[in-house]
Amino acid sequence: MRQHIENADFSSVVKAYRKVLVIDKDHCDVDLLKYVRTKASESAQEARSDLELILADETSSAGSLLDAIRDLSELISLLEGEDTDDEANKPRSSDGKTPRAGSTKPGTFSIDRHVICVRDYPPAMACLLLQISHFRSLVEKHISATEATVDRIFRGEGPDGSPNHGGSNSDLSSSEHSSSQRSRDKRWKIDVLDTRVDATSKAVNLAKNWLPRLLQIGLATEEAEKRRIARKSRNGSNPGNESDKEATTRSAFELFKSIVGPALMRLHEHAAFCALGVSNQGSAYKIGATFGRSSAERLRTILQSPLPPTQTAKCALELAVLTEAIQEANDAMISIRPMKDIKKAESKKKSYKSPLEKCYTLASDVVVMIERRVCIYSFDACSRKLSANASGNGTFDGASLLACVQKLSDDLTRPDECATEVEKGCVLVVTKCCEGLTSYVKDRSDAARLRVVAECADALNTIIGDVVREVSYLTNDQSETLETSLSSVVSTLEGEMFDVYLESVKRNVESCARLGLIDSTEGESRVKADEVTPFPPYLAASFLSIVRCRAQVERALREATVRNAEGNGATYLFLALQTASDGIVENICLELKAKLTRIRPTRADAFASHLQFLINTLKKYLSDETLALASDTRRMLLSKAGAKRHGPEGLSGLENLERLGRVCQKQHWGWDHLLIICEILSQCHCDNAYFPVISSCSKTTTDMDMAGPLNSQTIRLHK
């Protein structure tokens, strides 16, 4: 038995002692056997003392404690019939490890001024009392240690107690001393914030390690109590005697309610105070200070201030782990509920309430509070990043916003409670990005505005939908108005930028579509039969302005990009060309009407032909109002021409233009190719130049169709 005790094999000790009890000490005449029986009893008492030490040891594992409870229960049942002296029962601690505080009663331990006698309770209940006392003591020690560390840092010492001599040398100059003082003031604040994070982590580890341990002991205590009551009932003992009352007055459930619950509540309040400092605005739960109430004002300000974003995110993960541990403990409390409480609740129809329910509610509120802060910090950092990219590069970095939402999806444990913060954060990021894009286009050309329009169009077509879908997954479809809000912000900027561009297009075409001088003498206007008037310069300039507009839009927005804000499926290219075409025809018609009295009949016939050519060429892009204005102006010109409308610039000029259009149609050219030919024809002065030019251009028609936007280099090539 002594060898088993030295090896800490108490199960073998119990088995050996059970064999020794076969010797009858009252009727045995063999002295050697009596001596064996006596020494075995002494060894059993020594094993009992060692097992009691294990039960009172805070470093023992949960498995060791449960084994010690089982072995001590069996050993006590074997020792019940033994008559031993008090001095013999006094446990000995050979290794000097005795937490008893001067008590003469065997099995007495003092833990943080709480005196507990193990032999006054069943082994399981005694173990639970000892371990709960250790847990309560560790909570108080942790809070005191945190306060002591913070006070040391504030006094100028390091977190580990080492003195901080920075800037204290007398030979430093005044400027160096001031710089060192500022650095030291900044350093202690950073150390206090780090201490808060470290204290939060230690509190979480304390609860995470001790709650499962106490629950296992509590479950063993409740099972042992049920077995004791069943054994007493079978033996016919009276359960109302004094020893039974002492054993049954306190159950494991009551210990959790009276000791573990308040200690765990205090520990969680300490963790919440270290991680949050102060409650969120509008929160129903108010965080109270667990230490530092009598500290200096500067120190209290740092203790009650929110942590920076990085440290807040770290504490949020720790508090989520703590809440999960408390939830598991709260769910497991129903298994250690005493039978008498179950019967009483059933008879009075009362609902079950766990002793850790209040603590779990507090933990959930704190996790929601800090995760909302994480959302705010995350979207704030994302908005600053996107705003910088937008104002510097003119890009809408929607991928960063999507990555931010996805990261929150991985980090948040209660995203449903953070739906408002997520929605507001997304709107904030998009708003800041749009403000950055607005700043980007300041003092820049129309190309910058088109780039912003292109970024907004891409965001409306792709990124916004991806972000809304990810947020919908995150918040369980609680953000129903998010897509409308985001689209409204982006569409407002897109509409503003594109409207400014269209106004610029109107101004440009207005300067191009000018008739010039139309007054001429009769002799200058008479043209020989074998000469042809050159292609009108104002038409060539107008067509080239349209080509330039098309090239700009295609380069920035591509040809098939649809403007969603318009709602009618029109592309940006169509809207830009429509604006340019309407501007050209409208300006020409208004100028012709204004100068109608000075236009001679022969010139009126020519202008009517030109206007008809414009209508035929740009009809696809002209609005109904502009078409009506052009038709009305043409009728006025024809009325002005009268009988002279068959001159060389009348029907013959129109026929040449119509022939040119038919050739273009036969060659499968677009109207943009025709506009380039018009610019070429403005340099030609005879009919014979029309079709050689057309023939020379037909060779490269396919190349022009594949070349994309037309530019001045292409025009020079065809010239």
PABA-552505 format. One record per residue (C-alpha): x, y, z. Coordinates in steps of 0.5 Angstrom, whole numbers, plus 500, padded with zeros to 3 digits. Example, Ala and Ser with C-alpha at 12.3 -4.5 7.8 and 13.67 -1.06 7.14 Angstrom:
// residues 2
    u    v    w
  525  491  516
  527  498  514
// end
This chain:
// residues 719
    u    v    w
  500  500  500
  506  505  502
  509  503  495
  502  505  491
  502  511  495
  509  513  493
  507  512  486
  500  516  487
  496  510  485
  490  510  490
  486  505  486
  491  500  488
  491  503  495
  484  502  496
  484  495  493
  490  493  497
  486  496  503
  480  492  501
  484  485  502
  487  487  508
  480  488  511
  479  481  511
  483  480  517
  478  481  523
  482  485  528
  477  483  534
  478  475  533
  484  474  530
  490  471  535
  496  472  530
  500  478  532
  503  479  525
  496  479  522
  494  484  527
  500  488  526
  499  488  518
  492  491  520
  494  496  524
  499  499  519
  494  498  513
  489  503  517
  495  508  518
  497  507  510
  489  508  509
  489  514  513
  495  517  510
  492  516  503
  486  519  505
  490  525  507
  494  525  500
  487  525  496
  484  531  500
  490  535  498
  489  533  491
  482  535  492
  484  542  495
  490  543  489
  488  548  484
  493  545  479
  490  538  479
  487  536  472
  479  535  472
  481  528  471
  485  527  477
  480  530  481
  475  526  479
  479  520  480
  481  522  487
  473  523  488
  472  516  486
  478  513  490
  476  517  497
  469  515  497
  471  508  496
  476  509  502
  472  513  506
  466  507  506
  472  502  508
  474  506  514
  467  508  516
  468  502  521
  475  503  524
  476  506  530
  482  511  530
  485  516  534
  485  523  532
  492  524  532
  492  518  528
  487  521  523
  491  527  522
  494  527  515
  501  528  514
  504  532  508
  511  529  506
  513  534  501
  511  540  505
  505  542  501
  500  543  506
  495  549  505
  491  548  512
  492  555  516
  494  552  523
  487  548  524
  488  542  528
  482  539  525
  484  534  520
  482  535  512
  481  543  514
  484  548  508
  484  555  508
  483  559  501
  483  566  501
  480  567  508
  475  561  506
  476  555  511
  473  549  509
  473  542  512
  473  537  507
  471  531  512
  465  535  513
  462  534  506
  462  528  502
  468  528  497
  465  530  491
  461  536  495
  468  538  498
  472  538  492
  467  542  489
  467  547  495
  475  547  494
  475  548  487
  469  554  487
  473  557  492
  480  557  488
  476  560  482
  473  565  486
  480  567  489
  483  567  482
  478  572  479
  480  577  485
  487  576  484
  486  577  477
  483  584  478
  488  586  483
  494  584  479
  491  588  473
  490  594  477
  497  593  480
  500  593  473
  496  599  471
  498  603  477
  506  601  476
  505  603  468
  502  610  470
  508  611  475
  513  610  470
  515  603  471
  514  598  466
  509  592  465
  513  587  468
  515  592  474
  522  594  471
  523  602  472
  523  606  466
  529  611  466
  528  614  459
  529  622  459
  531  622  467
  538  623  466
  540  630  469
  545  632  463
  540  632  458
  538  639  454
  531  642  455
  529  640  448
  531  633  449
  528  632  456
  521  635  453
  522  630  447
  523  624  452
  518  627  456
  513  627  451
  515  620  448
  514  617  456
  507  620  456
  505  617  450
  509  610  452
  505  609  458
  498  610  455
  500  605  450
  502  600  455
  496  601  459
  492  599  453
  496  593  452
  495  591  459
  487  592  458
  488  587  452
  492  582  456
  487  582  462
  482  581  457
  485  575  454
  487  572  461
  480  573  464
  477  569  458
  483  564  459
  481  563  466
  473  562  465
  475  558  459
  479  553  463
  475  553  469
  468  553  467
  468  546  464
  472  543  470
  467  546  475
  461  543  471
  465  536  471
  466  536  478
  458  539  479
  456  533  475
  460  528  479
  457  531  485
  450  531  483
  451  524  481
  454  522  488
  448  525  492
  443  521  488
  447  515  489
  448  517  497
  440  518  497
  439  511  494
  443  507  498
  440  510  504
  433  509  502
  435  501  501
  439  501  507
  432  504  511
  436  509  514
  432  515  516
  434  521  511
  432  526  517
  438  525  521
  443  531  523
  449  528  518
  444  527  512
  441  534  513
  448  537  513
  450  533  507
  443  535  503
  443  542  505
  447  545  500
  447  542  493
  452  543  487
  446  547  483
  446  552  489
  453  552  490
  453  555  482
  448  559  484
  451  563  490
  458  562  488
  460  561  481
  455  565  478
  457  572  482
  464  570  481
  463  569  473
  459  575  473
  465  579  476
  470  576  471
  466  578  465
  464  585  468
  472  586  468
  473  583  461
  468  587  458
  471  594  462
  478  592  459
  475  591  452
  470  596  452
  472  601  457
  465  605  456
  458  603  453
  456  604  446
  452  610  445
  444  608  446
  446  602  449
  442  599  455
  447  596  458
  452  600  462
  459  598  463
  462  599  470
  469  600  472
  472  594  476
  478  597  478
  482  604  478
  476  608  481
  481  612  485
  486  613  480
  488  619  477
  484  623  472
  488  622  466
  489  614  468
  481  613  469
  480  617  462
  485  612  458
  482  606  462
  475  608  460
  476  610  453
  475  605  447
  481  601  444
  484  602  438
  481  598  432
  486  593  432
  486  591  439
  478  592  439
  478  586  433
  483  582  438
  478  583  444
  472  582  440
  475  575  438
  476  573  446
  470  576  448
  466  571  443
  470  565  446
  468  567  453
  461  568  451
  461  561  447
  464  558  454
  459  561  458
  453  559  453
  456  551  454
  456  552  461
  449  555  462
  446  549  457
  450  544  461
  447  547  468
  440  543  467
  444  536  468
  446  538  475
  439  541  477
  437  537  483
  431  532  483
  427  536  489
  428  542  485
  425  539  478
  419  536  482
  418  543  486
  418  547  479
  413  541  476
  408  542  481
  408  550  481
  409  550  474
  415  554  474
  420  555  468
  427  553  469
  432  558  470
  439  557  470
  444  560  475
  448  563  469
  443  565  465
  444  573  467
  451  572  466
  450  569  459
  445  575  457
  451  580  459
  456  576  455
  451  576  449
  450  584  450
  457  585  450
  459  581  444
  454  585  440
  457  591  443
  464  590  441
  462  587  434
  458  593  432
  465  597  434
  469  592  429
  464  594  424
  464  601  425
  472  601  425
  472  596  419
  468  600  414
  471  607  417
  478  604  415
  475  601  408
  472  608  407
  479  612  408
  482  607  403
  477  607  397
  477  615  398
  484  616  397
  484  611  391
  478  615  388
  481  622  389
  488  620  386
  487  614  381
  480  616  379
  478  608  381
  472  605  384
  475  600  388
  469  596  390
  473  589  391
  476  592  397
  469  594  400
  467  586  398
  473  584  401
  471  588  408
  464  585  408
  467  578  407
  472  579  413
  466  581  417
  462  575  415
  468  571  418
  469  575  424
  462  576  427
  459  571  431
  452  575  431
  452  579  425
  444  579  425
  445  584  431
  450  588  427
  445  589  420
  444  597  422
  452  598  422
  453  594  416
  448  597  412
  451  604  414
  458  602  413
  457  600  406
  453  607  405
  459  611  408
  464  607  404
  461  608  397
  459  615  399
  466  617  401
  469  614  394
  464  618  390
  467  624  394
  474  622  392
  471  621  385
  468  628  385
  475  631  387
  479  627  382
  475  630  376
  476  637  379
  480  641  374
  481  636  369
  478  634  362
  472  631  359
  476  624  359
  476  624  367
  469  625  367
  468  620  362
  472  615  367
  468  617  373
  462  615  369
  465  608  367
  467  607  374
  460  608  376
  457  604  371
  461  598  372
  460  599  380
  452  599  378
  453  593  374
  457  589  378
  460  591  385
  454  594  388
  450  587  386
  456  583  389
  456  587  396
  448  587  397
  448  579  396
  454  578  401
  451  583  406
  444  579  405
  448  573  406
  451  576  412
  445  579  416
  440  574  414
  436  578  409
  435  584  414
  438  590  409
  432  590  404
  434  598  403
  441  597  402
  441  596  394
  437  602  393
  441  606  398
  448  604  394
  445  605  387
  442  612  389
  449  614  391
  453  612  385
  447  614  380
  447  621  383
  455  622  382
  454  618  375
  448  622  373
  452  629  375
  458  627  371
  455  625  365
  450  631  365
  456  635  365
  460  631  359
  453  632  355
  453  640  357
  461  640  354
  459  636  348
  453  641  347
  458  647  347
  463  643  343
  458  642  337
  455  649  338
  462  652  336
  463  647  330
  456  647  327
  456  655  324
  455  657  317
  460  662  317
  459  668  312
  453  667  307
  452  673  304
  455  674  297
  454  678  290
  450  675  285
  457  674  280
  460  671  286
  455  666  287
  454  664  279
  458  658  278
  460  655  272
  457  649  269
  463  644  269
  465  646  277
  462  643  283
  462  647  290
  466  644  295
  463  640  301
  460  645  306
  466  646  311
  461  647  317
  458  640  315
  465  637  315
  466  640  322
  460  638  325
  461  631  323
  468  631  326
  466  633  332
  461  627  332
  466  622  331
  471  625  336
  465  625  341
  464  617  339
  471  616  340
  471  619  347
  465  615  349
  467  608  346
  474  609  349
  472  610  356
  465  606  356
  465  601  350
  460  601  345
  455  597  348
  455  599  356
  448  601  358
  446  606  362
  442  603  368
  440  610  371
  436  612  364
  432  606  365
  430  605  358
  436  601  356
  440  606  352
  447  606  351
  452  611  353
  454  612  346
  447  613  344
  446  618  349
  452  622  347
  451  621  340
  444  623  340
  446  630  344
  451  631  339
  447  630  333
  441  634  336
  446  640  338
  448  640  331
  442  640  327
  438  645  332
  444  650  332
  444  649  324
  436  650  324
  436  656  329
  442  660  325
  438  658  318
  432  661  321
  436  667  324
  439  669  317
  433  667  313
  432  674  310
  439  674  308
  440  668  304
  439  668  297
  434  663  293
  440  659  290
  443  658  297
  437  657  300
  436  651  295
  443  648  297
  442  649  305
  435  645  304
  439  640  301
  445  640  306
  439  639  311
  436  634  308
  443  630  308
  443  631  315
  436  628  317
  438  622  313
  445  621  316
  443  623  323
  436  620  323
  437  615  328
  440  619  333
  435  625  332
  430  626  337
  422  628  335
  423  635  337
  429  636  333
  426  632  327
  420  637  327
  425  643  327
  429  640  322
  423  639  317
  420  646  319
  427  649  317
  427  645  311
  420  647  308
  422  654  310
  428  654  305
  425  650  300
  419  656  300
  425  661  300
  428  658  294
  422  658  290
  423  656  282
  430  656  283
  431  650  287
  434  646  281
  440  649  280
  447  646  281
  447  646  288
  440  644  289
  438  637  286
  444  636  283
  448  636  290
  443  632  293
  443  627  288
  451  627  289
  450  626  296
  445  621  295
  449  617  291
  455  617  296
  450  614  301
  448  608  296
  455  607  295
  456  607  303
  451  602  304
  453  597  298
  460  597  302
  457  596  308
  460  602  312
  457  605  318
  455  612  318
  462  614  322
  466  612  315
  461  616  311
  463  622  316
  470  621  315
  469  621  307
  465  628  308
  471  631  311
  475  628  305
  470  631  300
  471  638  303
  478  638  300
  475  636  293
  473  641  288
  470  636  283
  465  631  282
  470  626  279
  473  626  286
  468  623  289
  468  615  287
  476  615  286
  476  616  294
  470  611  295
  474  606  291
  481  607  295
  477  607  302
  473  601  300
  480  597  301
  480  598  308
  473  598  310
  474  591  314
  480  594  318
  476  600  319
  470  596  322
  475  592  327
  480  598  329
  475  601  334
  474  608  335
  476  613  329
  481  618  331
  485  623  327
  490  618  325
  485  614  321
  483  620  318
  490  622  315
  491  615  313
  485  615  308
  486  622  306
// end
